Amino acid sequence: LSSVQGWERNPERVWGWYLWRHYLVADVQPNAGHRAIADWQQHPEVTAVTVITQNVDDLHERAGSTAVHHLHGSLFEFRCARCGMPYTE
């Protein structure tokens, strides 16, 4: 499901799977580790810290982290499969 080939074979199935995951994690709250990293970024001596994560759940952002880079994308940033433009309502 989580591949270009899966998307090309059955985009509706893959889209449904990602939406299911999106709604599952929407109610999850950041844990103490997410909050600690967000707090750490607020210290003047570490202001250049960037969070690089392979998580797709946006828990770092919800904990207050800034400058977060997602290696595998985000379940909360929808983009057009053809042109890559962000989807906005």
C-alpha positions in Angstrom: 0.0 0.0 0.0 2.7 2.4 0.9 4.4 2.6 -2.5 4.2 4.2 -5.8 3.3 0.9 -7.4 0.5 0.4 -4.9 -0.8 3.9 -5.7 -0.6 3.2 -9.5 -2.5 -0.1 -9.2 -5.2 1.1 -6.8 -5.2 4.8 -5.8 -8.6 4.6 -4.1 -7.5 1.8 -1.8 -4.2 3.6 -0.9 -6.1 6.9 -0.4 -8.5 5.1 1.9 -5.7 3.5 3.9 -3.9 6.8 4.4 -7.2 8.5 5.4 -7.8 5.7 7.9 -4.4 6.3 9.4 -4.9 10.1 9.4 -8.0 9.7 11.5 -6.4 7.2 13.8 -3.6 9.5 14.8 -5.6 12.7 14.8 -6.7 12.0 18.4 -3.3 10.8 19.6 -1.5 13.3 21.9 2.3 14.0 22.0 4.2 12.1 24.7 6.8 13.4 27.2 9.6 12.8 24.6 7.8 15.0 22.0 7.3 17.7 24.6 10.9 17.6 25.8 12.2 18.1 22.3 9.8 21.1 21.8 11.0 22.5 25.1 14.6 22.0 24.2 14.2 24.0 21.0 13.2 27.0 23.2 16.6 27.3 24.8 18.7 30.1 23.3 21.8 28.0 23.0 19.9 25.4 20.8 17.8 27.7 18.6 19.3 26.3 15.4 18.1 22.8 16.2 16.0 21.1 13.5 13.9 18.1 14.2 14.2 15.4 11.5 11.7 12.6 11.9 10.5 9.6 10.0 7.2 9.8 11.8 4.2 11.0 9.8 1.9 11.8 12.7 2.8 15.5 13.3 3.2 14.9 17.0 6.4 17.0 17.1 4.5 20.0 15.8 1.6 19.3 18.1 4.0 19.3 21.0 5.3 22.7 19.9 8.4 21.9 17.9 9.3 24.2 15.0 11.5 23.5 12.0 10.4 19.9 11.7 11.4 18.0 8.6 9.5 14.8 7.7 11.5 12.1 5.8 8.3 10.2 4.9 5.8 13.1 4.6 2.9 13.8 6.8 -0.6 12.3 7.2 -1.8 15.9 7.6 -0.4 17.5 4.5 -2.3 16.4 1.4 -0.8 17.0 -2.0 -2.0 16.4 -5.6 -0.5 13.2 -7.0 -0.1 14.8 -10.4 1.5 18.2 -9.7 2.5 18.0 -6.0 0.6 21.2 -5.0 -0.7 21.2 -1.5 -4.4 20.6 -1.1 -6.2 23.4 0.7 -9.9 23.6 1.4 
